[in-house]
Amino acid sequence: MSVLLSDVVSGSAVGLRGRLWRLSAAELRTAAIEASAEILRLEAVRVAVVDELSMRPDDQVIASRGVGSWLAANTMLQVRDGKKIAALGAALRPFPAVAARFDCGDCSFEHAVLIVAFCESPPKGMPEEALPRCIDLLLAAASGVESTTTKVRNVIATLERVFESDEIPPAEDIDRNELRIASTLNGRVVVRGDFDALTGEMLLSALSNLTMPTPAPDGTPDARSAAKRTADGFTELIRRYLDCAKTGTDGGQRPHVNVHINARDLAEHRDCVATPSPPDGVGAAVSDLDVGHMPWLGPLSVSQTRLLGCDCFLSNVLLDDHGAPLDAKPGKRLVTAEQRVALIARDRGCAFPGCTCVPAWTDAHHIRHWANGGPTVMNNLVLLCRSHHRLMHRKTGFVGKWEIRIGTDNKPWFIPPPSIDPGQHPRPANTTFKT
């Protein structure tokens, strides 16, 4: 490293811009990398010093009502940023592995915050002994120049779905869905929404081709912003829907949402803790966790994947030991149009006792899941509305408690849990005509 380059990295920035012309492009790249590493080092130093000061506060810190406020009052930091620094220092104490990686400059401030937040509030279904391996996975995603916040968040989302509990994860809770459409004073319309991951996957899949940059006829690049392209694509999506006026048929193909999952994972939710680590390191283990995966929004819990798998268009892809495709078989529907017609004739809509949902709004549910060997035959199928279908697969208080059996009358019967009926008397399917 030249003397000038050393001065650039360790010296003051005053007057620096007038001297940078003397550096080559390679030296400028080196200076940028060295300065970034120095920032990470000093960030770790500041967190450690502030944390030590928080444990041994003097009169000045006490008078400032906390070390974070004191730091902001004596620097150009905002109070919220000072408190974040103090909070990270305290959060790192119980997790020395994360602290060590942060102190050596191999994990950024933002990534360390995400990791300790996961460690402090792990998924409710995760056993305590699984935490060290989870930390290894998170640190592998957060370390090195190739690490990104997206990768870290994806590993966190994957782990939250691996360790499923009876509680629905926020990303799959449809009860939180909201869409607000309001007109403004100047006649425009404001749309604001908050949707679950699956709905978001469908929306992004539908908009994908309509929001791509489109060059002008003369080859000029598309000058529209990403937000403008999305708005134009959404307008075109609505226009095509209204022009075609096709909403699908009862036995037609489901919306084009692609969910990828290993067959063994779909058949049985393995215990991640009992699964041995791969020999080539913890980083490779993330791709082998037993969850579904959507191309747009990433991990999807096994329960949600099984719900979608009850009545879907199935494609089989044979992979080798490294995950590379060897062969692919033509897709097929698990429930045929003819079977669905027969189910409608038998169940006349959602078969759950007391439900009045019409056939067009129902799914064909496998009583014994097809991934666990359940055949796609009439005596293993029942129509359920999406709400009751979700109850059978995941809803808190219902998983594994309601039971469906085909009676001697070749119709589905529902056996309630003891909390609803202590005698667990079978209830006939709802066979009243729907209107």
C-alpha positions as CSV (number, residue, x, y, z in Angstrom):
1,M,0.0,0.0,0.0
2,S,1.4,3.4,-1.0
3,V,2.0,6.1,1.6
4,L,-0.8,8.2,0.0
5,L,-3.2,5.3,0.1
6,S,-2.4,4.8,3.8
7,D,-3.1,8.5,4.5
8,V,-6.5,8.2,2.7
9,V,-7.6,5.3,4.9
10,S,-6.3,6.5,8.3
11,G,-6.2,10.3,7.8
12,S,-8.8,13.1,7.7
13,A,-11.3,13.7,4.8
14,V,-10.5,17.4,4.9
15,G,-9.1,18.3,1.5
16,L,-9.1,14.7,0.5
17,R,-11.2,15.1,-2.7
18,G,-8.5,17.4,-4.2
19,R,-5.8,14.6,-3.8
20,L,-7.8,11.5,-4.9
21,W,-6.9,12.1,-8.5
22,R,-3.4,10.8,-7.8
23,L,-4.8,7.3,-7.0
24,S,-5.4,4.7,-9.6
25,A,-8.7,2.9,-10.0
26,A,-7.3,-0.1,-8.2
27,E,-6.1,2.0,-5.3
28,L,-9.5,3.7,-5.1
29,R,-11.1,0.3,-4.8
30,T,-8.7,-0.7,-2.1
31,A,-9.3,2.5,-0.2
32,A,-13.1,2.0,-0.3
33,I,-12.8,-1.6,1.0
34,E,-10.3,-0.6,3.7
35,A,-12.4,2.3,4.9
36,S,-15.5,0.0,5.0
37,A,-13.6,-2.5,7.2
38,E,-12.5,0.3,9.5
39,I,-16.1,1.5,9.9
40,L,-17.1,-2.0,10.9
41,R,-14.2,-2.1,13.4
42,L,-15.1,1.2,15.0
43,E,-18.7,0.3,15.1
44,A,-17.9,-2.8,17.2
45,V,-15.6,-0.7,19.4
46,R,-18.3,1.8,20.1
47,V,-20.9,-0.9,20.9
48,A,-18.5,-2.5,23.4
49,V,-17.5,0.8,25.0
50,V,-21.1,2.0,25.4
51,D,-22.2,-1.4,26.8
52,E,-19.4,-1.3,29.4
53,L,-20.4,2.3,30.3
54,S,-24.0,1.2,30.7
55,M,-22.9,-1.3,33.4
56,R,-20.8,1.3,35.2
57,P,-22.6,4.6,34.7
58,D,-21.3,7.7,36.2
59,D,-23.1,10.9,37.1
60,Q,-23.2,12.2,33.5
61,V,-24.8,9.0,32.1
62,I,-27.3,8.9,35.0
63,A,-28.2,12.5,34.5
64,S,-28.9,11.8,30.8
65,R,-31.4,9.0,31.7
66,G,-29.4,6.3,30.1
67,V,-26.2,5.7,28.1
68,G,-28.0,5.9,24.7
69,S,-29.4,9.3,25.4
70,W,-26.0,10.4,26.8
71,L,-24.3,9.2,23.6
72,A,-26.7,11.2,21.4
73,A,-26.3,14.3,23.5
74,N,-22.5,14.2,23.1
75,T,-22.3,13.2,19.4
76,M,-24.2,13.9,16.2
77,L,-26.3,10.8,16.6
78,Q,-30.1,10.9,17.1
79,V,-31.4,9.6,20.4
80,R,-33.0,6.6,18.7
81,D,-29.7,5.6,17.2
82,G,-27.9,6.0,20.5
83,K,-30.4,3.8,22.2
84,K,-30.0,1.2,19.4
85,I,-26.3,1.0,20.0
86,A,-26.8,0.6,23.7
87,A,-29.5,-2.0,23.2
88,L,-27.3,-4.1,20.9
89,G,-24.5,-4.1,23.4
90,A,-26.8,-5.5,26.1
91,A,-28.4,-8.0,23.7
92,L,-25.0,-9.4,22.7
93,R,-24.0,-10.4,26.3
94,P,-25.9,-13.7,26.4
95,F,-24.8,-14.7,22.9
96,P,-20.9,-14.8,22.8
97,A,-20.8,-16.4,19.4
98,V,-22.7,-13.5,17.8
99,A,-20.7,-11.0,19.8
100,A,-17.4,-12.5,18.7
101,R,-18.3,-12.4,15.0
102,F,-19.5,-8.8,15.3
103,D,-16.4,-7.7,17.2
104,C,-14.1,-9.1,14.5
105,G,-15.9,-7.1,11.9
106,D,-17.4,-10.1,10.0
107,C,-21.0,-9.2,10.8
108,S,-22.6,-5.8,10.3
109,F,-24.5,-3.8,13.0
110,E,-27.9,-4.4,11.2
111,H,-27.3,-8.2,10.8
112,A,-26.3,-8.5,14.5
113,V,-29.5,-6.8,15.5
114,L,-31.6,-9.3,13.4
115,I,-29.7,-12.3,14.8
116,V,-30.0,-11.3,18.5
117,A,-33.7,-10.4,18.0
118,F,-34.3,-14.0,16.7
119,C,-32.3,-15.4,19.6
120,E,-34.2,-13.4,22.2
121,S,-37.6,-14.3,20.8
122,P,-37.2,-17.7,19.0
123,P,-40.1,-19.6,17.5
124,K,-42.4,-21.1,20.2
125,G,-42.0,-24.5,18.6
126,M,-38.1,-24.5,18.7
127,P,-36.5,-26.6,21.5
128,E,-33.8,-24.8,23.5
129,E,-31.0,-27.2,22.3
130,A,-31.6,-26.1,18.7
131,L,-30.5,-22.5,19.3
132,P,-26.7,-23.0,18.8
133,R,-27.2,-24.5,15.4
134,C,-29.7,-21.8,14.4
135,I,-27.1,-19.2,15.4
136,D,-24.5,-21.0,13.2
137,L,-27.0,-20.8,10.3
138,L,-27.7,-17.2,10.8
139,L,-24.0,-16.2,11.2
140,A,-23.2,-18.1,8.0
141,A,-25.8,-16.0,6.2
142,A,-24.6,-12.8,7.8
143,S,-20.9,-13.2,7.3
144,G,-18.6,-12.3,4.4
145,V,-18.9,-9.8,1.6
146,E,-21.7,-11.8,-0.1
147,S,-24.0,-11.5,3.0
148,T,-27.2,-9.4,2.5
149,T,-30.1,-8.5,4.8
150,T,-32.4,-10.4,2.4
151,K,-30.4,-13.6,3.0
152,V,-30.4,-13.2,6.8
153,R,-34.2,-12.5,6.8
154,N,-34.8,-15.5,4.6
155,V,-32.9,-17.8,7.0
156,I,-35.0,-16.4,9.9
157,A,-38.2,-16.9,8.0
158,T,-37.2,-20.4,7.1
159,L,-36.3,-21.3,10.8
160,E,-39.6,-19.8,12.0
161,R,-41.4,-22.2,9.6
162,V,-39.2,-25.2,10.4
163,F,-40.1,-24.9,14.1
164,E,-43.9,-24.6,13.6
165,S,-46.2,-24.4,16.5
166,D,-50.0,-24.3,16.6
167,E,-49.8,-20.5,16.2
168,I,-50.1,-19.2,12.7
169,P,-47.0,-17.3,11.6
170,P,-47.7,-13.6,10.7
171,A,-46.8,-14.2,7.1
172,E,-49.6,-16.8,6.8
173,D,-52.3,-15.2,9.0
174,I,-55.1,-14.3,6.6
175,D,-57.0,-12.6,9.4
176,R,-54.5,-9.7,9.2
177,N,-55.2,-9.1,5.6
178,E,-56.4,-5.6,4.8
179,L,-57.1,-3.7,1.6
180,R,-58.2,0.0,1.7
181,I,-59.4,1.8,-1.4
182,A,-60.3,5.4,-1.0
183,S,-60.8,8.3,-3.4
184,T,-59.0,11.6,-2.8
185,L,-60.2,15.2,-3.1
186,N,-58.7,15.5,-6.6
187,G,-60.6,12.4,-7.8
188,R,-57.7,9.9,-7.6
189,V,-57.7,6.6,-5.8
190,V,-55.4,5.5,-3.0
191,V,-54.8,1.8,-2.5
192,R,-53.2,0.5,0.7
193,G,-53.0,-3.2,1.5
194,D,-51.4,-5.7,3.9
195,F,-51.6,-9.3,2.8
196,D,-50.3,-12.7,3.8
197,A,-47.4,-14.2,1.9
198,L,-49.5,-16.5,-0.3
199,T,-51.7,-13.6,-1.5
200,G,-48.6,-11.6,-2.1
201,E,-47.1,-14.5,-4.1
202,M,-50.1,-14.6,-6.3
203,L,-50.1,-10.8,-6.8
204,L,-46.3,-10.7,-7.6
205,S,-46.7,-13.7,-10.0
206,A,-49.5,-12.0,-11.8
207,L,-47.7,-8.7,-12.1
208,S,-44.3,-10.1,-13.0
209,N,-44.5,-10.0,-16.8
210,L,-46.6,-6.8,-16.8
211,T,-44.0,-4.7,-14.8
212,M,-40.8,-5.5,-16.7
213,P,-39.0,-2.5,-18.2
214,T,-40.1,-2.1,-21.9
215,P,-37.7,-0.2,-24.3
216,A,-39.3,2.2,-26.7
217,P,-39.5,1.3,-30.4
218,D,-36.3,3.2,-31.1
219,G,-34.5,1.3,-28.4
220,T,-34.5,4.0,-25.8
221,P,-34.5,2.4,-22.3
222,D,-37.7,2.5,-20.3
223,A,-37.7,5.7,-18.3
224,R,-40.5,4.7,-15.9
225,S,-39.7,4.2,-12.3
226,A,-40.3,0.8,-10.6
227,A,-43.4,2.3,-8.9
228,K,-44.8,3.6,-12.1
229,R,-44.2,0.2,-13.9
230,T,-46.0,-1.6,-11.1
231,A,-48.9,0.8,-11.3
232,D,-49.1,0.4,-15.1
233,G,-48.9,-3.4,-14.7
234,F,-51.7,-3.4,-12.1
235,T,-53.9,-1.3,-14.4
236,E,-53.2,-3.8,-17.2
237,L,-54.0,-6.7,-15.0
238,I,-57.4,-5.3,-14.1
239,R,-58.1,-4.4,-17.7
240,R,-57.3,-8.0,-18.9
241,Y,-59.5,-9.5,-16.2
242,L,-62.4,-7.3,-17.2
243,D,-61.9,-7.8,-20.9
244,C,-61.7,-11.6,-20.6
245,A,-64.2,-12.0,-17.8
246,K,-62.8,-15.4,-17.0
247,T,-62.9,-16.4,-13.3
248,G,-62.2,-20.1,-13.8
249,T,-64.3,-23.2,-13.3
250,D,-64.9,-25.4,-10.3
251,G,-62.7,-28.1,-11.8
252,G,-60.2,-25.8,-13.5
253,Q,-56.6,-25.3,-12.6
254,R,-55.8,-23.4,-9.4
255,P,-54.0,-20.0,-9.6
256,H,-50.4,-20.2,-10.9
257,V,-48.6,-20.2,-7.5
258,N,-45.5,-22.4,-7.6
259,V,-44.5,-24.0,-4.3
260,H,-41.4,-26.2,-4.2
261,I,-40.9,-28.9,-1.5
262,N,-39.1,-32.2,-1.1
263,A,-41.4,-35.1,-1.3
264,R,-40.1,-36.6,2.0
265,D,-40.7,-33.2,3.8
266,L,-44.2,-33.0,2.5
267,A,-44.9,-36.5,3.7
268,E,-43.6,-36.1,7.2
269,H,-42.4,-33.0,9.0
270,R,-39.0,-34.0,10.2
271,D,-37.4,-32.7,13.4
272,C,-34.8,-30.3,12.4
273,V,-32.8,-30.8,15.6
274,A,-32.5,-34.5,14.9
275,T,-31.3,-34.0,11.4
276,P,-27.5,-34.2,11.1
277,S,-25.6,-31.3,9.7
278,P,-24.2,-31.7,6.2
279,P,-20.5,-32.4,5.9
280,D,-19.8,-29.3,3.9
281,G,-20.8,-26.8,6.5
282,V,-23.8,-25.2,8.1
283,G,-24.4,-22.8,5.2
284,A,-25.6,-25.6,2.9
285,A,-28.1,-26.8,5.5
286,V,-30.4,-23.9,4.8
287,S,-31.5,-25.2,1.4
288,D,-32.2,-28.6,3.0
289,L,-34.6,-27.5,5.7
290,D,-38.1,-29.1,5.5
291,V,-40.2,-26.2,4.4
292,G,-41.9,-25.2,1.2
293,H,-40.5,-22.5,-1.0
294,M,-42.2,-19.9,-3.2
295,P,-40.1,-18.2,-5.9
296,W,-41.2,-14.7,-5.0
297,L,-41.6,-14.7,-1.2
298,G,-39.5,-17.6,0.0
299,P,-40.3,-20.0,2.8
300,L,-43.7,-21.4,3.3
301,S,-44.6,-23.7,6.3
302,V,-45.3,-27.4,5.7
303,S,-48.8,-27.0,7.0
304,Q,-49.6,-24.3,4.4
305,T,-47.9,-26.3,1.7
306,R,-50.0,-29.4,2.6
307,L,-53.1,-27.3,2.4
308,L,-52.2,-26.2,-1.1
309,G,-51.2,-29.7,-2.0
310,C,-54.7,-31.1,-1.3
311,D,-56.1,-29.9,-4.7
312,C,-53.2,-28.8,-6.9
313,F,-51.5,-29.3,-10.2
314,L,-48.6,-31.6,-9.3
315,S,-45.3,-31.8,-11.2
316,N,-42.6,-34.4,-10.2
317,V,-39.0,-33.4,-10.6
318,L,-36.3,-36.1,-9.9
319,L,-33.1,-34.6,-8.3
320,D,-29.7,-36.0,-7.7
321,D,-27.8,-35.8,-4.4
322,H,-26.7,-32.3,-5.2
323,G,-30.2,-31.0,-6.0
324,A,-29.7,-30.9,-9.8
325,P,-32.7,-32.1,-11.9
326,L,-32.4,-35.5,-13.5
327,D,-35.9,-35.9,-14.9
328,A,-39.3,-34.2,-14.9
329,K,-42.6,-35.9,-15.4
330,P,-45.6,-34.2,-16.9
331,G,-47.8,-32.4,-14.5
332,K,-51.1,-33.9,-13.4
333,R,-54.1,-32.8,-11.3
334,L,-54.5,-34.6,-8.0
335,V,-58.3,-34.2,-8.1
336,T,-59.7,-34.5,-11.6
337,A,-62.6,-32.5,-13.0
338,E,-64.8,-35.6,-13.0
339,Q,-64.0,-36.3,-9.3
340,R,-64.8,-32.7,-8.4
341,V,-68.2,-33.0,-10.1
342,A,-68.9,-36.2,-8.1
343,L,-67.8,-34.5,-4.8
344,I,-70.1,-31.6,-5.5
345,A,-73.0,-34.1,-6.1
346,R,-72.2,-35.8,-2.8
347,D,-71.2,-32.9,-0.4
348,R,-73.1,-30.0,-2.1
349,G,-70.5,-27.5,-0.9
350,C,-68.4,-27.4,2.3
351,A,-69.2,-30.6,4.2
352,F,-68.2,-29.3,7.6
353,P,-71.3,-29.4,9.9
354,G,-73.2,-26.1,9.8
355,C,-71.2,-24.5,7.0
356,T,-73.2,-23.0,4.1
357,C,-70.3,-22.3,1.7
358,V,-71.1,-23.0,-2.0
359,P,-69.2,-25.6,-4.0
360,A,-67.4,-23.0,-6.1
361,W,-65.6,-21.7,-3.0
362,T,-64.4,-25.1,-1.7
363,D,-61.2,-27.2,-1.9
364,A,-61.0,-30.9,-2.3
365,H,-59.3,-32.1,1.0
366,H,-57.6,-35.4,1.3
367,I,-58.8,-37.1,4.6
368,R,-55.5,-39.0,4.7
369,H,-53.0,-36.7,3.0
370,W,-51.8,-38.0,-0.3
371,A,-48.2,-37.3,0.6
372,N,-48.6,-39.9,3.4
373,G,-50.1,-42.5,1.1
374,G,-53.7,-41.3,1.0
375,P,-55.2,-42.1,-2.4
376,T,-57.1,-39.6,-4.5
377,V,-60.3,-41.5,-4.5
378,M,-63.8,-40.5,-3.4
379,N,-63.7,-42.3,-0.1
380,N,-60.6,-40.2,0.8
381,L,-61.9,-36.8,-0.4
382,V,-64.2,-34.2,1.1
383,L,-65.1,-30.7,0.0
384,L,-64.1,-28.0,2.6
385,C,-64.3,-24.2,2.3
386,R,-60.9,-22.5,2.7
387,S,-61.7,-21.5,6.3
388,H,-62.5,-25.1,7.4
389,H,-59.8,-26.5,5.2
390,R,-57.3,-24.3,7.1
391,L,-58.8,-25.5,10.4
392,M,-58.0,-29.0,9.5
393,H,-54.5,-28.2,8.6
394,R,-53.2,-25.7,11.0
395,K,-55.6,-23.4,13.0
396,T,-54.8,-23.1,16.7
397,G,-56.9,-25.6,18.7
398,F,-58.0,-27.7,15.8
399,V,-54.8,-29.4,14.5
400,G,-55.2,-33.1,15.0
401,K,-58.4,-32.7,17.0
402,W,-61.2,-32.8,14.4
403,E,-61.3,-36.1,12.6
404,I,-63.1,-37.0,9.4
405,R,-64.2,-40.5,8.5
406,I,-66.2,-41.9,5.7
407,G,-69.2,-43.7,7.2
408,T,-71.1,-46.8,6.0
409,D,-73.3,-44.5,4.0
410,N,-70.2,-43.5,2.0
411,K,-70.5,-39.9,3.2
412,P,-68.1,-38.0,5.4
413,W,-68.7,-37.8,9.2
414,F,-67.0,-35.3,11.5
415,I,-65.8,-36.3,15.0
416,P,-65.3,-33.2,17.2
417,P,-62.6,-32.8,19.8
418,P,-63.5,-33.5,23.5
419,S,-63.3,-29.7,24.2
420,I,-66.4,-29.3,22.0
421,D,-68.1,-32.6,22.6
422,P,-66.8,-34.7,25.6
423,G,-68.5,-37.8,24.1
424,Q,-67.1,-37.1,20.6
425,H,-70.3,-38.2,18.9
426,P,-69.9,-38.3,15.1
427,R,-71.6,-35.5,13.2
428,P,-72.9,-36.0,9.7
429,A,-71.7,-33.9,6.9
430,N,-73.6,-30.8,6.1
431,T,-75.7,-32.0,3.2
432,T,-78.3,-29.3,3.1
433,F,-78.6,-27.6,-0.3
434,K,-76.6,-24.4,-0.7
435,T,-77.9,-21.3,-2.4
